[in-house]
Amino acid sequence: MTIGRETMLAAYLARQGLVEFGEFDDPSPGPGEAVVEMHYSSICGSDLHVAYDGFHDPGLLGQPGYPGHEGVGVVVESRTDHFPAGTAVLTTPPGPVGGCFAELQRIHEQHLLALPQGGDMLRLLMAQQLGTTVFALKKFITPERLATLRSAVIIGAGSAGLFFVQQLRRLGVPDIIVSDLNPQRLEHAARLGATRTVLVPEESLAEVVADAFPGEGADLVIEAAGYDECRAEAVDIVRERGTIGLFGFPENPGPSPFPVDRAFRKAVTMEWFSGTQSEPELASFRTALELINSGEIEVDYCLEAQYPLDQIAEAMTVARQQGNGAAKISLVIGGGEQKDGPVPAD
């Protein structure tokens, strides 16, 4: 953005289903807060639910940057000793109050992490999503479960699902089946370590799992797509006394159908994911930054589709279409630079 201006540009949720772009007054930090000039942000599946499916906070309609909560940038004004001006940071605001879809974001220090010095800012943007999967696996795979974990199924091969693939491979899980609606995403899954991919609905995930683990089912099923039918399918394909990791966002507000009887009779353990942003010291996000910066987790396939911030409505539409095959949709904001590659996806 232009130095000396007193206004910024930002996307905002005008009403349910309508994302717009406009001009707002520059924010000022309060005690313990910083203002971050945003360079990049990315669209999370939960952002889509907030924008289109009724999960938004009516009091935040019209607020700049809402509901974006995945972003990186540089502190330009600070009232905290921990993050002085000039610090490159990962911003991890809780989803309900996210403000990452804006040139400037005011944010409390408890939701900031300094980026590794010299790290690639666009790649490190993916630490927000990766961090949520690191946190989730702490719940899904206890040391006791890891000792007997031989098979896993991941439903959904978006950015989160593909991060799960890489981490399960690092943990030494020998059999990893991944399902998705898009063949391009499944190509990534196979390259990153999936032992079998399933393109639905052309193939039946239940039949593939039955063939792979006759009479048993998978030890662990991670639902990373966010659909009621996928959660029900997870119950069908997990083994008796197995574990289901529920990562996907609710499909709709309020009660949802779920095969309680089937889960009860199989004595399934179900672990729900939520709360990475409130973890002490933002530990999982810190781990994610280290994993990306060291190259232990690959993220370049998540950077194939980038849009300028003023095209956020189009970007959100593409994200709702499973990214047209892209694992992740990113936004280039005032401080960022467009990278080489197929930008935007179509």
C-alpha positions as CSV (number, residue, x, y, z in Angstrom):
1,M,0.0,0.0,0.0
2,T,1.1,3.6,-0.4
3,I,2.9,5.1,2.5
4,G,1.2,8.2,3.9
5,R,-2.3,7.1,3.0
6,E,-4.9,7.1,5.8
7,T,-7.1,4.4,4.2
8,M,-6.6,0.8,3.2
9,L,-8.3,-1.6,0.9
10,A,-9.9,-4.7,2.2
11,A,-12.4,-7.4,1.4
12,Y,-15.4,-7.9,3.6
13,L,-18.5,-10.0,4.0
14,A,-21.4,-7.6,3.1
15,R,-24.0,-10.2,3.8
16,Q,-24.3,-14.0,3.7
17,G,-23.1,-15.1,0.3
18,L,-21.7,-11.7,-0.8
19,V,-18.0,-10.9,-0.5
20,E,-17.1,-7.4,-1.6
21,F,-14.0,-5.1,-1.7
22,G,-13.7,-1.5,-0.5
23,E,-11.8,1.2,1.3
24,F,-11.5,1.6,5.1
25,D,-9.8,3.7,7.6
26,D,-6.3,2.5,8.7
27,P,-6.4,0.6,12.0
28,S,-4.5,1.7,15.0
29,P,-3.1,-0.8,17.6
30,G,-4.2,-0.9,21.2
31,P,-2.1,-2.1,24.1
32,G,-0.5,-5.4,23.3
33,E,-1.5,-5.1,19.6
34,A,0.3,-4.6,16.3
35,V,-0.8,-3.5,12.9
36,V,0.5,-5.8,10.2
37,E,0.9,-4.9,6.6
38,M,-0.4,-8.1,4.9
39,H,1.6,-9.7,2.1
40,Y,-0.4,-12.9,1.5
41,S,-3.4,-14.6,2.8
42,S,-5.1,-17.9,1.9
43,I,-8.7,-19.1,1.8
44,C,-9.6,-21.8,4.3
45,G,-12.6,-24.1,4.0
46,S,-14.1,-22.6,7.1
47,D,-14.0,-19.2,5.4
48,L,-16.3,-20.6,2.8
49,H,-18.7,-21.9,5.4
50,V,-18.7,-18.5,7.2
51,A,-19.3,-16.6,4.0
52,Y,-21.9,-18.8,2.4
53,D,-23.4,-21.3,4.8
54,G,-24.6,-19.2,7.7
55,F,-21.7,-19.6,10.1
56,H,-20.9,-15.8,10.1
57,D,-21.2,-13.5,13.1
58,P,-23.8,-10.9,12.1
59,G,-22.0,-8.3,14.2
60,L,-18.9,-8.7,11.9
61,L,-20.7,-8.1,8.6
62,G,-18.9,-5.2,6.9
63,Q,-15.7,-5.6,9.0
64,P,-12.5,-5.3,6.9
65,G,-10.7,-8.5,6.3
66,Y,-13.4,-10.8,7.8
67,P,-13.4,-13.8,7.8
68,G,-9.8,-14.4,6.7
69,H,-7.6,-16.0,9.4
70,E,-4.6,-17.3,7.4
71,G,-2.0,-14.6,6.7
72,V,1.6,-13.4,6.7
73,G,2.9,-9.9,6.7
74,V,5.2,-7.3,8.3
75,V,4.5,-5.3,11.5
76,V,4.3,-1.6,10.6
77,E,3.0,-0.2,13.9
78,S,3.3,-1.8,17.3
79,R,2.3,-1.5,20.9
80,T,4.0,-4.7,22.0
81,D,7.6,-5.3,22.9
82,H,7.6,-8.8,21.4
83,F,6.9,-7.7,17.8
84,P,8.5,-4.4,16.9
85,A,7.9,-2.7,13.6
86,G,9.7,-4.5,10.8
87,T,9.0,-8.0,12.2
88,A,7.8,-10.5,9.6
89,V,5.0,-12.5,11.2
90,L,2.5,-15.3,10.8
91,T,-0.9,-14.0,11.8
92,T,-3.2,-16.6,13.5
93,P,-6.4,-14.9,14.6
94,P,-9.3,-17.1,15.7
95,G,-11.6,-17.7,12.8
96,P,-14.6,-15.9,14.3
97,V,-12.6,-12.6,14.4
98,G,-10.2,-13.1,11.4
99,G,-9.1,-10.0,9.5
100,C,-6.5,-11.3,7.1
101,F,-8.3,-10.3,3.8
102,A,-7.1,-6.6,4.1
103,E,-4.0,-4.5,3.4
104,L,-3.6,-3.9,7.1
105,Q,-4.7,-6.0,10.0
106,R,-4.8,-5.0,13.7
107,I,-4.1,-8.1,15.8
108,H,-3.2,-9.0,19.4
109,E,0.3,-10.3,20.1
110,Q,-1.0,-13.6,21.3
111,H,-2.0,-14.4,17.7
112,L,1.4,-13.6,16.2
113,L,4.5,-15.6,15.5
114,A,7.8,-14.3,14.1
115,L,8.8,-15.9,10.8
116,P,12.2,-17.6,10.6
117,Q,14.7,-15.1,9.4
118,G,15.2,-15.3,5.7
119,G,12.3,-17.7,5.2
120,D,10.1,-17.6,2.1
121,M,7.0,-15.7,3.2
122,L,4.6,-17.2,0.7
123,R,5.7,-20.7,1.6
124,L,5.5,-19.9,5.3
125,L,1.9,-18.7,4.8
126,M,1.0,-22.4,4.7
127,A,2.1,-22.8,8.3
128,Q,-1.3,-21.7,9.5
129,Q,-3.1,-24.6,7.8
130,L,-0.3,-27.0,8.5
131,G,-0.3,-26.0,12.1
132,T,-4.0,-27.0,12.5
133,T,-3.2,-30.5,11.2
134,V,-0.2,-30.8,13.5
135,F,-2.5,-29.9,16.4
136,A,-5.2,-32.3,15.2
137,L,-2.8,-35.2,15.0
138,K,-1.9,-34.8,18.6
139,K,-5.5,-35.6,19.4
140,F,-6.0,-38.3,16.7
141,I,-2.8,-40.3,17.3
142,T,-1.8,-40.8,20.9
143,P,1.5,-42.6,21.6
144,E,-0.6,-45.7,22.5
145,R,-2.5,-45.5,19.2
146,L,0.7,-44.9,17.2
147,A,2.1,-48.2,18.5
148,T,-0.5,-50.2,16.7
149,L,-1.3,-47.8,13.8
150,R,-0.9,-49.7,10.5
151,S,-3.6,-48.2,8.2
152,A,-5.2,-44.8,7.7
153,V,-7.8,-43.3,5.3
154,I,-8.0,-39.6,4.6
155,I,-11.2,-38.4,3.2
156,G,-10.5,-35.1,1.3
157,A,-7.2,-34.2,-0.5
158,G,-7.2,-30.4,-0.1
159,S,-4.3,-28.7,1.6
160,A,-5.2,-30.2,5.0
161,G,-5.7,-33.7,3.7
162,L,-2.3,-33.5,1.9
163,F,-0.6,-32.3,5.0
164,F,-2.0,-35.3,6.9
165,V,-0.6,-37.6,4.2
166,Q,2.9,-36.2,4.6
167,Q,2.8,-36.4,8.4
168,L,1.4,-39.9,8.5
169,R,4.2,-41.0,6.1
170,R,6.8,-39.3,8.5
171,L,5.2,-41.3,11.3
172,G,5.8,-44.5,9.4
173,V,2.2,-45.5,8.7
174,P,2.5,-48.2,6.0
175,D,-0.9,-48.0,4.3
176,I,-2.5,-44.6,3.6
177,I,-5.6,-44.4,1.4
178,V,-6.8,-41.0,0.2
179,S,-10.1,-40.1,-1.5
180,D,-11.2,-37.0,-3.3
181,L,-13.4,-35.7,-6.0
182,N,-10.5,-34.3,-8.1
183,P,-7.8,-36.3,-9.9
184,Q,-5.3,-33.4,-9.8
185,R,-5.4,-33.4,-6.0
186,L,-5.1,-37.2,-5.9
187,E,-1.9,-37.0,-8.0
188,H,-0.4,-34.8,-5.3
189,A,-1.5,-37.3,-2.7
190,A,0.2,-40.2,-4.5
191,R,3.4,-38.3,-5.0
192,L,3.4,-37.3,-1.3
193,G,3.1,-40.8,0.0
194,A,-0.5,-42.2,-0.3
195,T,-0.3,-45.9,-1.1
196,R,-3.7,-45.8,-2.8
197,T,-6.0,-43.0,-4.1
198,V,-9.7,-43.2,-4.7
199,L,-11.5,-40.9,-7.2
200,V,-15.1,-40.6,-6.0
201,P,-17.8,-41.1,-7.0
202,E,-16.3,-43.0,-9.9
203,E,-14.8,-45.4,-7.4
204,S,-16.2,-46.6,-4.1
205,L,-14.1,-45.8,-1.1
206,A,-15.9,-48.4,1.0
207,E,-15.1,-51.1,-1.5
208,V,-11.4,-50.1,-1.8
209,V,-11.1,-50.1,2.0
210,A,-12.8,-53.5,2.2
211,D,-10.4,-55.0,-0.4
212,A,-7.4,-53.4,1.3
213,F,-8.3,-54.5,4.8
214,P,-10.6,-57.5,4.5
215,G,-12.9,-58.0,7.4
216,E,-11.3,-55.2,9.4
217,G,-11.4,-51.6,8.2
218,A,-8.9,-48.9,8.7
219,D,-7.2,-48.2,12.1
220,L,-7.6,-44.4,11.6
221,V,-10.0,-42.5,9.4
222,I,-9.5,-38.7,9.1
223,E,-12.5,-36.8,7.7
224,A,-11.0,-33.7,6.1
225,A,-13.7,-32.8,3.6
226,G,-16.4,-31.4,5.9
227,Y,-19.6,-33.2,4.7
228,D,-22.1,-35.2,6.7
229,E,-22.0,-38.0,4.2
230,C,-18.2,-38.2,4.6
231,R,-18.5,-38.4,8.4
232,A,-21.0,-41.2,8.0
233,E,-18.7,-43.0,5.6
234,A,-15.9,-42.7,8.1
235,V,-17.9,-44.7,10.5
236,D,-18.5,-47.4,7.9
237,I,-14.9,-47.9,6.9
238,V,-13.1,-47.6,10.3
239,R,-12.4,-50.9,12.1
240,E,-14.1,-51.9,15.3
241,R,-12.6,-49.9,18.2
242,G,-10.7,-47.8,15.6
243,T,-10.3,-44.0,15.6
244,I,-12.1,-41.4,13.6
245,G,-10.4,-37.9,13.4
246,L,-13.0,-35.3,12.7
247,F,-11.2,-32.4,11.1
248,G,-13.8,-31.1,8.5
249,F,-15.9,-28.1,9.4
250,P,-19.6,-28.7,10.1
251,E,-21.6,-28.7,6.9
252,N,-24.5,-26.6,8.3
253,P,-25.3,-24.8,11.6
254,G,-27.4,-26.8,14.0
255,P,-28.0,-30.6,14.3
256,S,-26.6,-32.9,11.6
257,P,-27.4,-36.5,10.7
258,F,-24.9,-39.0,12.0
259,P,-25.0,-42.9,12.2
260,V,-24.9,-43.0,16.0
261,D,-26.1,-46.7,16.2
262,R,-23.3,-47.8,13.8
263,A,-20.6,-45.9,15.7
264,F,-21.9,-47.2,19.0
265,R,-21.9,-50.8,18.0
266,K,-18.3,-50.5,16.6
267,A,-17.2,-48.8,19.8
268,V,-15.5,-46.2,17.7
269,T,-13.3,-43.5,19.3
270,M,-14.1,-40.1,17.8
271,E,-11.7,-37.2,18.2
272,W,-12.9,-33.7,17.3
273,F,-10.5,-31.0,16.1
274,S,-10.7,-27.4,17.3
275,G,-8.7,-24.7,19.1
276,T,-5.3,-24.5,17.6
277,Q,-5.3,-20.7,18.0
278,S,-5.7,-21.1,21.8
279,E,-2.9,-23.7,22.3
280,P,-0.3,-22.4,24.7
281,E,2.6,-20.7,22.9
282,L,0.9,-21.4,19.6
283,A,3.0,-24.6,19.7
284,S,1.6,-26.4,16.7
285,F,2.0,-23.3,14.5
286,R,5.6,-23.0,15.7
287,T,6.2,-26.6,14.7
288,A,4.6,-25.9,11.3
289,L,6.9,-23.0,10.6
290,E,9.9,-25.2,11.4
291,L,8.7,-28.0,9.2
292,I,8.2,-25.8,6.2
293,N,11.4,-23.7,6.7
294,S,13.5,-26.9,7.0
295,G,11.9,-28.5,3.9
296,E,10.6,-31.5,5.9
297,I,7.0,-30.7,4.8
298,E,6.5,-29.8,1.1
299,V,4.1,-26.9,0.4
300,D,4.8,-25.7,-3.2
301,Y,1.9,-27.6,-4.6
302,C,-0.3,-25.3,-2.4
303,L,1.0,-22.2,-4.1
304,E,-0.2,-22.8,-7.7
305,A,-3.3,-20.6,-7.6
306,Q,-2.9,-16.9,-6.5
307,Y,-5.3,-14.0,-7.0
308,P,-4.9,-10.3,-6.2
309,L,-7.0,-9.2,-3.2
310,D,-9.4,-7.2,-5.4
311,Q,-10.4,-10.5,-7.1
312,I,-11.4,-12.2,-3.9
313,A,-15.0,-12.9,-5.0
314,E,-13.7,-14.9,-7.9
315,A,-11.1,-16.6,-5.7
316,M,-13.8,-17.6,-3.2
317,T,-15.9,-19.0,-6.0
318,V,-13.0,-21.1,-7.3
319,A,-12.3,-22.3,-3.7
320,R,-15.9,-23.5,-3.5
321,Q,-15.3,-25.6,-6.6
322,Q,-12.5,-27.5,-4.9
323,G,-10.0,-25.1,-6.3
324,N,-10.6,-26.4,-9.8
325,G,-7.9,-28.9,-8.8
326,A,-5.7,-26.6,-6.8
327,A,-5.0,-27.7,-3.3
328,K,-5.1,-24.1,-1.9
329,I,-6.2,-20.7,-3.1
330,S,-4.0,-17.8,-2.0
331,L,-4.4,-14.0,-2.1
332,V,-1.6,-11.5,-3.0
333,I,-2.1,-8.4,-0.9
334,G,-0.5,-4.9,-0.8
335,G,2.9,-6.0,0.5
336,G,3.2,-9.2,-1.5
337,E,4.5,-10.0,-4.9
338,Q,2.9,-12.2,-7.5
339,K,4.9,-15.4,-8.0
340,D,5.6,-17.2,-11.2
341,G,3.2,-20.0,-12.1
342,P,-0.4,-20.6,-13.2
343,V,-2.1,-17.5,-11.7
344,P,-4.9,-17.6,-11.2
345,A,-6.3,-21.1,-11.7
346,D,-9.2,-21.5,-14.0
